[in-house]
Amino acid sequence: MKIRGFILAGGYGTRMQVLSDCKFNRFAVAKPALPIGIRSQVRQQLYLLHLMGIEQAAVAVKFKPESVIEAIGNTSNFTMQVDVFNMNEHQVEDWGAAWTTYRWFSSLAQKPDKMVVLNGDILWDKTLASPFVRAFTSSSALGQIVGCSTPLEQLFGRFGLIQTDLADSGSVRKIKAFLEKPTADRYRAEMGNIANVGIFGLDSNVFVRFANVFGKDFADFASHLFQRGMVEHDLSLEAYIAPPGFYWRDIGTPLDLLQANFDVLNGRIDAGPQGTEVKPGVWIGSEVVIPDQVLQSIRGPMIIADEVEIGRNVQLGPNVIIGRGWKIEDHAKISNSILFPSYYETDMVRLVERGAVVDHCIVAGGTVWGNYQSRNGMLVVAPDLSMAFHGYDFASRIII
């Protein structure tokens, strides 16, 4: 059986605000390129496909595609062939996620029997990878969606709702209806509380009827393919119910990004290896220069990625992730923060100057000097960017 993976990484990331807005931030990148622990979001998804045993995958890109390609990095250790499906080459604004998947599938010379499709902006526990792909490949259904019991107050207006047959109680259940991002006034008790996680298994035969169902160049998964296409045409569609305690997070906002990284640091999710653990809770990548005194004094948890240089008497931690390519000068202090890696050849300077203080921050790039601290929330630091943020309505906890 031939299985291929497909990652949807073409979104604009408008909820990431200045972090993904190239009009104001010269360090802006696509949301799937943003870091999760030692990896980018898109590389984390590739890692999970690798754990499923998938040997060929493609990544759909559109906004800031060069940042996503850079974030994918070297995949030789995955034993996986990774291709890029660049929507810009087709001069299209938006096909919708389902039609994008269909266009990619149609472009393949050798069609797979099945495919696993992942949203590029979710973080989920690697322990689900193997059980899900086993359940999906052994099923005769045309589609299988990962669902997770979710408190209604978190579900309303944010996630698709999967209504399953009430007679089913196992981990795989028949889907009766699919409601995209319901509001409280549209909700009925019989709908349950199973949220769509953004992990789909599709049999290639589902696309045999795809064009006949829609007949236009736009279709999303929830309302078009799943509800109008499969449920209403009585095509077999199942939900794979994640076990209790399953971790997943939609990474839509800067605060979501910060919390997801803290969850990786503190072991709330098993996101895979984060480098070499040199002391409990401290992981370091390759080509890191750090004085022994600083290493011994680190307050974990902490992740230091590749090619980082750290000076003398630097105070690090807790809850810090330093991305690839940073230089931290003497006497600097960094805590409760993420320092983004470099993404472009013209954006290689990553410097925290001597004596600088960084606390509760997301640092997008450039040179950090002085005192950047936020005691009541989070500070987004993007040095050297334009300060003309007219039209932005930032949450009160985000300060530029």
Phi, psi and omega in degrees: 000128179265124179237136174237152176256150179218125182247126179272104186230034185254002185291161182277340177066043184297330180289345175284355175054230189296337181296333180241014182255104184285352176289333184242342188231111181288352175263008185299142178223164174294149184303318180295347178274348183293153190280142168234104186062227183277349182251170167275166177301316183292323178290328175297320178294321176297322177300320180290322174298321177300319178294336177283353182087013181280131186256348178225133181214158175227152179238122177277126181233154174211294181283130180044056186299330181296329179289323178291318179298317177296322181289334176296316175068202182278121182254016184298329180281357175274345192051041183229136173274124182241123178249160177247128175254098187269110181295335180296333179291346180256003177052051180238142178278309182199118175269344194085153187296319183290318180291325175300316178297319178297317181294321175298312180302317182294335182280349185283132177292319177246114184281138175283163174284320181219163177217150173248124183247130181238135167293138185279000185238030176239148174246128181215159189288132183295341182294343179275343190303303183293314179300321180294313183293329175294316180295319182292313183290337179271356182267150175268359181292152177283341179207150177218130184243133174284128177236156182217132175301128188222134176305137186300325181294337175272337184276318186304126176075000184239319188231154174292144181254129179256119176262119182255167177294125183296341179283344180272138179227358182278189181283340176244125185226151176287138178269128178264328181202160180223119183241120185278121173046062182292149172268166183300325183284345177265355187275143173232147188302326183290350178286339181075200184220036180268115181269147172284121185278338182097025176235117186236140168249129182232132169282140184298337180294343178296333182279350176299325181259001189299304184296325180293329181285321189253311177064027178208167187268035173210133174198133172261175182283312192294295187279330184269293185291311186284306185282296184288326183278309189261312182295311185287339175260011175058037170274140187295121181224127185240159171248131172263112186274119180295148182291160177304140180087358179299132181265130167206150181212130172280121184260085185256332187237164175304322179293321174300318181297315180297314182293322179298318179292322175295325178295321175297313181301320187264012173073019177285343175221141174270098181262014179090179183302140181242027185113202177264127179279104185272341172201163186306121177081009180234117182245138184228139178275202183267156177056042176262130177253117183211130178297146180303321181298319179292317180300316182291335184265357181300136174261104181287171003281154182200145175233128175242119183280189186291154169058043177254138179240125184239133183276192183278150174055031175276137178255121185236136173095170000277175173056064181229137170234120178252117182286173183302137168093005182278149169241123181251114185280169185307144170067011175286158179229127181226129178210151173050045188214160173242130173250115185294148172286169175278148183240337187234155178297329179275007186226053186260351181278116177229105189220127167256114188288164181308127176078000180293150180239126180232120182214133182053054184229152160250120183253114186281336179156184177084207182252126181256127179227166175071213190239110177246104182220146175223114182271340186250009180179244185213145178243127174261120183247119176227077185303149176074006178269166179296141181262008182272077186267045180291136180094348178277140175238078184287147171300152186298334183278351181256119184241132176249000000 
